[in-house]
Every structure is written in structure tokens, then in C-alpha cells.
Amino acid sequence: MKQASFEENIEQLENIVTELEKGELNLEDSMKKFETGITISKKCNKILDEAEKKITILLNQDGDVEEEDFKA
């Protein structure tokens, strides 16, 4: 099964937040949505962490462009 993209995960998270903000869910359903939201949030953080590791910084020194690995 295809893993959801960052954008798909964010969309799901936004939908959950909207549902929770409406206040129409009972406590049990609200807790389930909240737990699902936390899981999705962790997936998004993992995707961002992986992307951060791939980032390179282009430095322009004396007119030459050099590529350097991203350092957190």
C-alpha cells in the first residue's frame, strides 16, 4: 500500500482538527480522532526530518558555487 504524502497527511490532519473544533463528536470519538491526529503528526515530523537530511546548502564563495551537506 502506498504511503501517504506529506500533503495528504496534512490534509487529513486539517480535517481532524476541523471535526474536533466543531465539538459535535462524543468523548470516545473525539479521543480516537485525537489519537489519529497525533499519529499523523508524527508521520509528518518524520517526513520533514528525512527531507531536512537531504537539504543541501549552496554557497557562493569567490563566484564559485559549492554544495555542502545541511548541518542542523
N, CA, C and O atoms as a Maestro MAE file, in Angstrom:
{
 s_m_m2io_version
 :::
 2.0.0
}

f_m_ct {
 s_m_title
 :::
 protein
 m_atom[288] {
  # First column is atom index #
  i_m_mmod_type
  r_m_x_coord
  r_m_y_coord
  r_m_z_coord
  i_m_residue_number
  s_m_chain_name
  s_m_pdb_residue_name
  s_m_pdb_atom_name
  i_m_atomic_number
  :::
  1 25 0.831 -1.179 0.000 1 A "MET " " N  " 7
  2 3 0.000 0.000 0.000 1 A "MET " " CA " 6
  3 2 0.879 1.247 0.000 1 A "MET " " C  " 6
  4 15 1.862 1.321 0.737 1 A "MET " " O  " 8
  5 25 0.521 2.226 -0.830 2 A "LYS " " N  " 7
  6 3 1.283 3.455 -0.980 2 A "LYS " " CA " 6
  7 2 1.208 4.292 0.294 2 A "LYS " " C  " 6
  8 15 0.136 4.482 0.868 2 A "LYS " " O  " 8
  9 25 2.375 4.792 0.726 3 A "GLN " " N  " 7
  10 3 2.417 5.655 1.896 3 A "GLN " " CA " 6
  11 2 1.912 7.050 1.505 3 A "GLN " " C  " 6
  12 15 2.257 7.565 0.441 3 A "GLN " " O  " 8
  13 25 1.101 7.649 2.367 4 A "ALA " " N  " 7
  14 3 0.542 8.967 2.090 4 A "ALA " " CA " 6
  15 2 1.654 10.008 2.035 4 A "ALA " " C  " 6
  16 15 2.630 9.932 2.782 4 A "ALA " " O  " 8
  17 25 1.496 10.976 1.144 5 A "SER " " N  " 7
  18 3 2.476 12.050 1.034 5 A "SER " " CA " 6
  19 2 2.314 13.021 2.202 5 A "SER " " C  " 6
  20 15 1.336 12.957 2.948 5 A "SER " " O  " 8
  21 25 3.270 13.904 2.346 6 A "PHE " " N  " 7
  22 3 3.205 14.921 3.390 6 A "PHE " " CA " 6
  23 2 1.929 15.745 3.245 6 A "PHE " " C  " 6
  24 15 1.234 16.005 4.228 6 A "PHE " " O  " 8
  25 25 1.628 16.153 2.020 7 A "GLU " " N  " 7
  26 3 0.445 16.974 1.768 7 A "GLU " " CA " 6
  27 2 -0.848 16.227 2.109 7 A "GLU " " C  " 6
  28 15 -1.780 16.810 2.662 7 A "GLU " " O  " 8
  29 25 -0.897 14.939 1.776 8 A "GLU " " N  " 7
  30 3 -2.079 14.133 2.102 8 A "GLU " " CA " 6
  31 2 -2.250 14.006 3.619 8 A "GLU " " C  " 6
  32 15 -3.363 14.076 4.139 8 A "GLU " " O  " 8
  33 25 -1.126 13.820 4.316 9 A "ASN " " N  " 7
  34 3 -1.172 13.732 5.766 9 A "ASN " " CA " 6
  35 2 -1.638 15.046 6.387 9 A "ASN " " C  " 6
  36 15 -2.444 15.041 7.317 9 A "ASN " " O  " 8
  37 25 -1.142 16.153 5.885 10 A "ILE " " N  " 7
  38 3 -1.547 17.465 6.402 10 A "ILE " " CA " 6
  39 2 -3.036 17.682 6.170 10 A "ILE " " C  " 6
  40 15 -3.732 18.199 7.044 10 A "ILE " " O  " 8
  41 25 -3.526 17.293 5.001 11 A "GLU " " N  " 7
  42 3 -4.955 17.430 4.705 11 A "GLU " " CA " 6
  43 2 -5.796 16.613 5.685 11 A "GLU " " C  " 6
  44 15 -6.817 17.088 6.182 11 A "GLU " " O  " 8
  45 25 -5.362 15.384 5.957 12 A "GLN " " N  " 7
  46 3 -6.071 14.537 6.921 12 A "GLN " " CA " 6
  47 2 -6.060 15.190 8.302 12 A "GLN " " C  " 6
  48 15 -7.074 15.205 9.000 12 A "GLN " " O  " 8
  49 25 -4.921 15.721 8.679 13 A "LEU " " N  " 7
  50 3 -4.781 16.373 9.978 13 A "LEU " " CA " 6
  51 2 -5.699 17.592 10.077 13 A "LEU " " C  " 6
  52 15 -6.332 17.814 11.110 13 A "LEU " " O  " 8
  53 25 -5.770 18.376 9.008 14 A "GLU " " N  " 7
  54 3 -6.665 19.542 8.985 14 A "GLU " " CA " 6
  55 2 -8.127 19.114 9.120 14 A "GLU " " C  " 6
  56 15 -8.908 19.770 9.810 14 A "GLU " " O  " 8
  57 25 -8.491 18.024 8.467 15 A "ASN " " N  " 7
  58 3 -9.867 17.520 8.567 15 A "ASN " " CA " 6
  59 2 -10.191 17.084 9.996 15 A "ASN " " C  " 6
  60 15 -11.287 17.338 10.496 15 A "ASN " " O  " 8
  61 25 -9.245 16.437 10.637 16 A "ILE " " N  " 7
  62 3 -9.450 16.007 12.023 16 A "ILE " " CA " 6
  63 2 -9.623 17.223 12.932 16 A "ILE " " C  " 6
  64 15 -10.519 17.251 13.776 16 A "ILE " " O  " 8
  65 25 -8.767 18.219 12.758 17 A "VAL " " N  " 7
  66 3 -8.866 19.433 13.574 17 A "VAL " " CA " 6
  67 2 -10.225 20.093 13.382 17 A "VAL " " C  " 6
  68 15 -10.846 20.531 14.351 17 A "VAL " " O  " 8
  69 25 -10.689 20.166 12.142 18 A "THR " " N  " 7
  70 3 -11.994 20.761 11.856 18 A "THR " " CA " 6
  71 2 -13.101 20.000 12.573 18 A "THR " " C  " 6
  72 15 -13.985 20.603 13.183 18 A "THR " " O  " 8
  73 25 -13.050 18.666 12.497 19 A "GLU " " N  " 7
  74 3 -14.069 17.846 13.179 19 A "GLU " " CA " 6
  75 2 -14.048 18.069 14.687 19 A "GLU " " C  " 6
  76 15 -15.097 18.196 15.319 19 A "GLU " " O  " 8
  77 25 -12.852 18.113 15.252 20 A "LEU " " N  " 7
  78 3 -12.736 18.304 16.701 20 A "LEU " " CA " 6
  79 2 -13.214 19.700 17.121 20 A "LEU " " C  " 6
  80 15 -13.842 19.859 18.168 20 A "LEU " " O  " 8
  81 25 -12.911 20.706 16.299 21 A "GLU " " N  " 7
  82 3 -13.317 22.070 16.630 21 A "GLU " " CA " 6
  83 2 -14.829 22.261 16.590 21 A "GLU " " C  " 6
  84 15 -15.368 23.114 17.297 21 A "GLU " " O  " 8
  85 25 -15.510 21.475 15.771 22 A "LYS " " N  " 7
  86 3 -16.964 21.582 15.701 22 A "LYS " " CA " 6
  87 2 -17.616 21.192 17.020 22 A "LYS " " C  " 6
  88 15 -18.690 21.687 17.362 22 A "LYS " " O  " 8
  89 25 -16.966 20.307 17.754 23 A "GLY " " N  " 7
  90 3 -17.483 19.881 19.050 23 A "GLY " " CA " 6
  91 2 -18.705 18.991 18.984 23 A "GLY " " C  " 6
  92 15 -19.443 18.885 19.963 23 A "GLY " " O  " 8
  93 25 -18.934 18.346 17.847 24 A "GLU " " N  " 7
  94 3 -20.116 17.505 17.668 24 A "GLU " " CA " 6
  95 2 -19.866 16.032 17.983 24 A "GLU " " C  " 6
  96 15 -20.805 15.238 18.025 24 A "GLU " " O  " 8
  97 25 -18.607 15.667 18.202 25 A "LEU " " N  " 7
  98 3 -18.275 14.273 18.477 25 A "LEU " " CA " 6
  99 2 -18.406 13.986 19.961 25 A "LEU " " C  " 6
  100 15 -18.202 14.864 20.799 25 A "LEU " " O  " 8
  101 25 -18.751 12.735 20.277 26 A "ASN " " N  " 7
  102 3 -18.764 12.362 21.695 26 A "ASN " " CA " 6
  103 2 -17.325 12.183 22.155 26 A "ASN " " C  " 6
  104 15 -16.400 12.216 21.343 26 A "ASN " " O  " 8
  105 25 -17.137 11.997 23.445 27 A "LEU " " N  " 7
  106 3 -15.799 11.925 24.018 27 A "LEU " " CA " 6
  107 2 -14.971 10.791 23.413 27 A "LEU " " C  " 6
  108 15 -13.804 10.984 23.074 27 A "LEU " " O  " 8
  109 25 -15.574 9.616 23.280 28 A "GLU " " N  " 7
  110 3 -14.843 8.469 22.740 28 A "GLU " " CA " 6
  111 2 -14.366 8.726 21.308 28 A "GLU " " C  " 6
  112 15 -13.213 8.450 20.976 28 A "GLU " " O  " 8
  113 25 -15.256 9.255 20.461 29 A "ASP " " N  " 7
  114 3 -14.879 9.547 19.076 29 A "ASP " " CA " 6
  115 2 -13.838 10.666 19.012 29 A "ASP " " C  " 6
  116 15 -12.933 10.639 18.178 29 A "ASP " " O  " 8
  117 25 -13.979 11.649 19.906 30 A "SER " " N  " 7
  118 3 -13.001 12.741 19.962 30 A "SER " " CA " 6
  119 2 -11.618 12.211 20.313 30 A "SER " " C  " 6
  120 15 -10.620 12.629 19.726 30 A "SER " " O  " 8
  121 25 -11.562 11.295 21.268 31 A "MET " " N  " 7
  122 3 -10.277 10.705 21.663 31 A "MET " " CA " 6
  123 2 -9.662 9.905 20.520 31 A "MET " " C  " 6
  124 15 -8.453 9.968 20.298 31 A "MET " " O  " 8
  125 25 -10.483 9.159 19.799 32 A "LYS " " N  " 7
  126 3 -9.982 8.388 18.651 32 A "LYS " " CA " 6
  127 2 -9.419 9.317 17.585 32 A "LYS " " C  " 6
  128 15 -8.350 9.062 17.030 32 A "LYS " " O  " 8
  129 25 -10.148 10.401 17.300 33 A "LYS " " N  " 7
  130 3 -9.677 11.376 16.304 33 A "LYS " " CA " 6
  131 2 -8.375 12.015 16.761 33 A "LYS " " C  " 6
  132 15 -7.450 12.198 15.970 33 A "LYS " " O  " 8
  133 25 -8.311 12.355 18.056 34 A "PHE " " N  " 7
  134 3 -7.107 12.962 18.607 34 A "PHE " " CA " 6
  135 2 -5.916 12.017 18.470 34 A "PHE " " C  " 6
  136 15 -4.837 12.442 18.057 34 A "PHE " " O  " 8
  137 25 -6.098 10.751 18.811 35 A "GLU " " N  " 7
  138 3 -5.026 9.758 18.688 35 A "GLU " " CA " 6
  139 2 -4.580 9.606 17.241 35 A "GLU " " C  " 6
  140 15 -3.387 9.510 16.957 35 A "GLU " " O  " 8
  141 25 -5.548 9.586 16.330 36 A "THR " " N  " 7
  142 3 -5.214 9.502 14.910 36 A "THR " " CA " 6
  143 2 -4.421 10.737 14.483 36 A "THR " " C  " 6
  144 15 -3.453 10.633 13.730 36 A "THR " " O  " 8
  145 25 -4.834 11.892 14.966 37 A "GLY " " N  " 7
  146 3 -4.128 13.135 14.659 37 A "GLY " " CA " 6
  147 2 -2.695 13.119 15.150 37 A "GLY " " C  " 6
  148 15 -1.792 13.577 14.450 37 A "GLY " " O  " 8
  149 25 -2.480 12.598 16.343 38 A "ILE " " N  " 7
  150 3 -1.117 12.500 16.887 38 A "ILE " " CA " 6
  151 2 -0.266 11.578 16.015 38 A "ILE " " C  " 6
  152 15 0.893 11.884 15.733 38 A "ILE " " O  " 8
  153 25 -0.834 10.460 15.590 39 A "THR " " N  " 7
  154 3 -0.117 9.523 14.724 39 A "THR " " CA " 6
  155 2 0.266 10.186 13.407 39 A "THR " " C  " 6
  156 15 1.396 10.046 12.938 39 A "THR " " O  " 8
  157 25 -0.677 10.903 12.816 40 A "ILE " " N  " 7
  158 3 -0.409 11.594 11.550 40 A "ILE " " CA " 6
  159 2 0.650 12.676 11.756 40 A "ILE " " C  " 6
  160 15 1.534 12.854 10.917 40 A "ILE " " O  " 8
  161 25 0.560 13.388 12.859 41 A "SER " " N  " 7
  162 3 1.540 14.437 13.171 41 A "SER " " CA " 6
  163 2 2.946 13.855 13.261 41 A "SER " " C  " 6
  164 15 3.899 14.463 12.773 41 A "SER " " O  " 8
  165 25 3.083 12.694 13.874 42 A "LYS " " N  " 7
  166 3 4.386 12.033 13.973 42 A "LYS " " CA " 6
  167 2 4.904 11.638 12.593 42 A "LYS " " C  " 6
  168 15 6.099 11.752 12.319 42 A "LYS " " O  " 8
  169 25 3.996 11.169 11.715 43 A "LYS " " N  " 7
  170 3 4.397 10.826 10.348 43 A "LYS " " CA " 6
  171 2 4.910 12.069 9.621 43 A "LYS " " C  " 6
  172 15 5.919 12.014 8.919 43 A "LYS " " O  " 8
  173 25 4.209 13.187 9.794 44 A "CYS " " N  " 7
  174 3 4.627 14.436 9.153 44 A "CYS " " CA " 6
  175 2 6.006 14.864 9.653 44 A "CYS " " C  " 6
  176 15 6.855 15.276 8.862 44 A "CYS " " O  " 8
  177 25 6.227 14.767 10.962 45 A "ASN " " N  " 7
  178 3 7.538 15.120 11.517 45 A "ASN " " CA " 6
  179 2 8.634 14.230 10.960 45 A "ASN " " C  " 6
  180 15 9.738 14.702 10.688 45 A "ASN " " O  " 8
  181 25 8.341 12.945 10.786 46 A "LYS " " N  " 7
  182 3 9.325 12.013 10.229 46 A "LYS " " CA " 6
  183 2 9.652 12.397 8.780 46 A "LYS " " C  " 6
  184 15 10.816 12.398 8.379 46 A "LYS " " O  " 8
  185 25 8.623 12.721 8.008 47 A "ILE " " N  " 7
  186 3 8.834 13.126 6.616 47 A "ILE " " CA " 6
  187 2 9.690 14.387 6.565 47 A "ILE " " C  " 6
  188 15 10.606 14.480 5.749 47 A "ILE " " O  " 8
  189 25 9.399 15.363 7.432 48 A "LEU " " N  " 7
  190 3 10.171 16.605 7.466 48 A "LEU " " CA " 6
  191 2 11.612 16.350 7.900 48 A "LEU " " C  " 6
  192 15 12.536 16.943 7.345 48 A "LEU " " O  " 8
  193 25 11.812 15.483 8.877 49 A "ASP " " N  " 7
  194 3 13.167 15.150 9.315 49 A "ASP " " CA " 6
  195 2 13.973 14.530 8.185 49 A "ASP " " C  " 6
  196 15 15.143 14.857 7.991 49 A "ASP " " O  " 8
  197 25 13.333 13.626 7.437 50 A "GLU " " N  " 7
  198 3 14.020 12.989 6.311 50 A "GLU " " CA " 6
  199 2 14.351 14.003 5.219 50 A "GLU " " C  " 6
  200 15 15.418 13.941 4.607 50 A "GLU " " O  " 8
  201 25 13.441 14.926 4.982 51 A "ALA " " N  " 7
  202 3 13.684 15.956 3.974 51 A "ALA " " CA " 6
  203 2 14.821 16.867 4.410 51 A "ALA " " C  " 6
  204 15 15.662 17.254 3.599 51 A "ALA " " O  " 8
  205 25 14.846 17.206 5.692 52 A "GLU " " N  " 7
  206 3 15.891 18.077 6.210 52 A "GLU " " CA " 6
  207 2 17.274 17.469 5.996 52 A "GLU " " C  " 6
  208 15 18.231 18.184 5.700 52 A "GLU " " O  " 8
  209 25 17.376 16.163 6.145 53 A "LYS " " N  " 7
  210 3 18.653 15.479 5.962 53 A "LYS " " CA " 6
  211 2 19.130 15.547 4.515 53 A "LYS " " C  " 6
  212 15 20.326 15.430 4.250 53 A "LYS " " O  " 8
  213 25 18.205 15.735 3.583 54 A "LYS " " N  " 7
  214 3 18.556 15.754 2.172 54 A "LYS " " CA " 6
  215 2 18.899 17.154 1.657 54 A "LYS " " C  " 6
  216 15 19.420 17.324 0.555 54 A "LYS " " O  " 8
  217 25 18.593 18.139 2.484 55 A "ILE " " N  " 7
  218 3 18.807 19.519 2.051 55 A "ILE " " CA " 6
  219 2 20.297 19.802 1.906 55 A "ILE " " C  " 6
  220 15 21.113 19.396 2.734 55 A "ILE " " O  " 8
  221 25 20.618 20.488 0.863 56 A "THR " " N  " 7
  222 3 21.993 20.947 0.694 56 A "THR " " CA " 6
  223 2 21.987 22.457 0.624 56 A "THR " " C  " 6
  224 15 21.018 23.078 0.187 56 A "THR " " O  " 8
  225 25 23.065 23.019 1.054 57 A "ILE " " N  " 7
  226 3 23.196 24.468 1.041 57 A "ILE " " CA " 6
  227 2 24.169 24.838 -0.060 57 A "ILE " " C  " 6
  228 15 25.273 24.299 -0.144 57 A "ILE " " O  " 8
  229 25 23.746 25.758 -0.895 58 A "LEU " " N  " 7
  230 3 24.631 26.252 -1.938 58 A "LEU " " CA " 6
  231 2 25.346 27.494 -1.420 58 A "LEU " " C  " 6
  232 15 24.712 28.456 -0.987 58 A "LEU " " O  " 8
  233 25 26.633 27.461 -1.469 59 A "LEU " " N  " 7
  234 3 27.434 28.582 -1.003 59 A "LEU " " CA " 6
  235 2 28.127 29.230 -2.187 59 A "LEU " " C  " 6
  236 15 28.675 28.545 -3.051 59 A "LEU " " O  " 8
  237 25 28.100 30.531 -2.219 60 A "ASN " " N  " 7
  238 3 28.771 31.262 -3.280 60 A "ASN " " CA " 6
  239 2 30.006 31.922 -2.681 60 A "ASN " " C  " 6
  240 15 29.915 32.930 -1.980 60 A "ASN " " O  " 8
  241 25 31.151 31.336 -2.969 61 A "GLN " " N  " 7
  242 3 32.407 31.873 -2.469 61 A "GLN " " CA " 6
  243 2 33.285 32.230 -3.655 61 A "GLN " " C  " 6
  244 15 33.606 31.378 -4.484 61 A "GLN " " O  " 8
  245 25 33.673 33.504 -3.727 62 A "ASP " " N  " 7
  246 3 34.524 33.989 -4.822 62 A "ASP " " CA " 6
  247 2 33.950 33.644 -6.190 62 A "ASP " " C  " 6
  248 15 34.692 33.338 -7.123 62 A "ASP " " O  " 8
  249 25 32.611 33.697 -6.306 63 A "GLY " " N  " 7
  250 3 31.969 33.440 -7.576 63 A "GLY " " CA " 6
  251 2 31.761 31.964 -7.888 63 A "GLY " " C  " 6
  252 15 31.082 31.626 -8.857 63 A "GLY " " O  " 8
  253 25 32.334 31.089 -7.084 64 A "ASP " " N  " 7
  254 3 32.161 29.654 -7.296 64 A "ASP " " CA " 6
  255 2 31.018 29.154 -6.421 64 A "ASP " " C  " 6
  256 15 30.909 29.527 -5.252 64 A "ASP " " O  " 8
  257 25 30.177 28.316 -6.992 65 A "VAL " " N  " 7
  258 3 29.076 27.733 -6.240 65 A "VAL " " CA " 6
  259 2 29.514 26.362 -5.755 65 A "VAL " " C  " 6
  260 15 29.916 25.509 -6.547 65 A "VAL " " O  " 8
  261 25 29.434 26.162 -4.465 66 A "GLU " " N  " 7
  262 3 29.792 24.885 -3.872 66 A "GLU " " CA " 6
  263 2 28.564 24.300 -3.209 66 A "GLU " " C  " 6
  264 15 27.682 25.030 -2.756 66 A "GLU " " O  " 8
  265 25 28.509 22.988 -3.155 67 A "GLU " " N  " 7
  266 3 27.402 22.307 -2.499 67 A "GLU " " CA " 6
  267 2 27.921 21.693 -1.211 67 A "GLU " " C  " 6
  268 15 28.962 21.035 -1.185 67 A "GLU " " O  " 8
  269 25 27.170 21.925 -0.145 68 A "GLU " " N  " 7
  270 3 27.565 21.421 1.172 68 A "GLU " " CA " 6
  271 2 26.367 20.753 1.819 68 A "GLU " " C  " 6
  272 15 25.243 21.234 1.676 68 A "GLU " " O  " 8
  273 25 26.584 19.651 2.530 69 A "ASP " " N  " 7
  274 3 25.506 18.980 3.224 69 A "ASP " " CA " 6
  275 2 24.935 19.880 4.296 69 A "ASP " " C  " 6
  276 15 25.654 20.662 4.917 69 A "ASP " " O  " 8
  277 25 23.635 19.763 4.508 70 A "PHE " " N  " 7
  278 3 22.936 20.538 5.537 70 A "PHE " " CA " 6
  279 2 23.400 20.060 6.907 70 A "PHE " " C  " 6
  280 15 23.496 18.861 7.168 70 A "PHE " " O  " 8
  281 25 23.684 21.025 7.770 71 A "LYS " " N  " 7
  282 3 24.059 20.693 9.155 71 A "LYS " " CA " 6
  283 2 23.045 21.336 10.075 71 A "LYS " " C  " 6
  284 15 22.855 22.552 10.051 71 A "LYS " " O  " 8
  285 25 22.392 20.517 10.887 72 A "ALA " " N  " 7
  286 3 21.373 21.022 11.804 72 A "ALA " " CA " 6
  287 2 22.000 21.745 12.964 72 A "ALA " " C  " 6
  288 15 21.290 22.239 13.840 72 A "ALA " " O  " 8
  :::
 }
 m_bond[287] {
  # First column is bond index #
  i_m_from
  i_m_to
  i_m_order
  :::
  1 1 2 1
  2 2 3 1
  3 3 4 2
  4 3 5 1
  5 5 6 1
  6 6 7 1
  7 7 8 2
  8 7 9 1
  9 9 10 1
  10 10 11 1
  11 11 12 2
  12 11 13 1
  13 13 14 1
  14 14 15 1
  15 15 16 2
  16 15 17 1
  17 17 18 1
  18 18 19 1
  19 19 20 2
  20 19 21 1
  21 21 22 1
  22 22 23 1
  23 23 24 2
  24 23 25 1
  25 25 26 1
  26 26 27 1
  27 27 28 2
  28 27 29 1
  29 29 30 1
  30 30 31 1
  31 31 32 2
  32 31 33 1
  33 33 34 1
  34 34 35 1
  35 35 36 2
  36 35 37 1
  37 37 38 1
  38 38 39 1
  39 39 40 2
  40 39 41 1
  41 41 42 1
  42 42 43 1
  43 43 44 2
  44 43 45 1
  45 45 46 1
  46 46 47 1
  47 47 48 2
  48 47 49 1
  49 49 50 1
  50 50 51 1
  51 51 52 2
  52 51 53 1
  53 53 54 1
  54 54 55 1
  55 55 56 2
  56 55 57 1
  57 57 58 1
  58 58 59 1
  59 59 60 2
  60 59 61 1
  61 61 62 1
  62 62 63 1
  63 63 64 2
  64 63 65 1
  65 65 66 1
  66 66 67 1
  67 67 68 2
  68 67 69 1
  69 69 70 1
  70 70 71 1
  71 71 72 2
  72 71 73 1
  73 73 74 1
  74 74 75 1
  75 75 76 2
  76 75 77 1
  77 77 78 1
  78 78 79 1
  79 79 80 2
  80 79 81 1
  81 81 82 1
  82 82 83 1
  83 83 84 2
  84 83 85 1
  85 85 86 1
  86 86 87 1
  87 87 88 2
  88 87 89 1
  89 89 90 1
  90 90 91 1
  91 91 92 2
  92 91 93 1
  93 93 94 1
  94 94 95 1
  95 95 96 2
  96 95 97 1
  97 97 98 1
  98 98 99 1
  99 99 100 2
  100 99 101 1
  101 101 102 1
  102 102 103 1
  103 103 104 2
  104 103 105 1
  105 105 106 1
  106 106 107 1
  107 107 108 2
  108 107 109 1
  109 109 110 1
  110 110 111 1
  111 111 112 2
  112 111 113 1
  113 113 114 1
  114 114 115 1
  115 115 116 2
  116 115 117 1
  117 117 118 1
  118 118 119 1
  119 119 120 2
  120 119 121 1
  121 121 122 1
  122 122 123 1
  123 123 124 2
  124 123 125 1
  125 125 126 1
  126 126 127 1
  127 127 128 2
  128 127 129 1
  129 129 130 1
  130 130 131 1
  131 131 132 2
  132 131 133 1
  133 133 134 1
  134 134 135 1
  135 135 136 2
  136 135 137 1
  137 137 138 1
  138 138 139 1
  139 139 140 2
  140 139 141 1
  141 141 142 1
  142 142 143 1
  143 143 144 2
  144 143 145 1
  145 145 146 1
  146 146 147 1
  147 147 148 2
  148 147 149 1
  149 149 150 1
  150 150 151 1
  151 151 152 2
  152 151 153 1
  153 153 154 1
  154 154 155 1
  155 155 156 2
  156 155 157 1
  157 157 158 1
  158 158 159 1
  159 159 160 2
  160 159 161 1
  161 161 162 1
  162 162 163 1
  163 163 164 2
  164 163 165 1
  165 165 166 1
  166 166 167 1
  167 167 168 2
  168 167 169 1
  169 169 170 1
  170 170 171 1
  171 171 172 2
  172 171 173 1
  173 173 174 1
  174 174 175 1
  175 175 176 2
  176 175 177 1
  177 177 178 1
  178 178 179 1
  179 179 180 2
  180 179 181 1
  181 181 182 1
  182 182 183 1
  183 183 184 2
  184 183 185 1
  185 185 186 1
  186 186 187 1
  187 187 188 2
  188 187 189 1
  189 189 190 1
  190 190 191 1
  191 191 192 2
  192 191 193 1
  193 193 194 1
  194 194 195 1
  195 195 196 2
  196 195 197 1
  197 197 198 1
  198 198 199 1
  199 199 200 2
  200 199 201 1
  201 201 202 1
  202 202 203 1
  203 203 204 2
  204 203 205 1
  205 205 206 1
  206 206 207 1
  207 207 208 2
  208 207 209 1
  209 209 210 1
  210 210 211 1
  211 211 212 2
  212 211 213 1
  213 213 214 1
  214 214 215 1
  215 215 216 2
  216 215 217 1
  217 217 218 1
  218 218 219 1
  219 219 220 2
  220 219 221 1
  221 221 222 1
  222 222 223 1
  223 223 224 2
  224 223 225 1
  225 225 226 1
  226 226 227 1
  227 227 228 2
  228 227 229 1
  229 229 230 1
  230 230 231 1
  231 231 232 2
  232 231 233 1
  233 233 234 1
  234 234 235 1
  235 235 236 2
  236 235 237 1
  237 237 238 1
  238 238 239 1
  239 239 240 2
  240 239 241 1
  241 241 242 1
  242 242 243 1
  243 243 244 2
  244 243 245 1
  245 245 246 1
  246 246 247 1
  247 247 248 2
  248 247 249 1
  249 249 250 1
  250 250 251 1
  251 251 252 2
  252 251 253 1
  253 253 254 1
  254 254 255 1
  255 255 256 2
  256 255 257 1
  257 257 258 1
  258 258 259 1
  259 259 260 2
  260 259 261 1
  261 261 262 1
  262 262 263 1
  263 263 264 2
  264 263 265 1
  265 265 266 1
  266 266 267 1
  267 267 268 2
  268 267 269 1
  269 269 270 1
  270 270 271 1
  271 271 272 2
  272 271 273 1
  273 273 274 1
  274 274 275 1
  275 275 276 2
  276 275 277 1
  277 277 278 1
  278 278 279 1
  279 279 280 2
  280 279 281 1
  281 281 282 1
  282 282 283 1
  283 283 284 2
  284 283 285 1
  285 285 286 1
  286 286 287 1
  287 287 288 2
  :::
 }
}
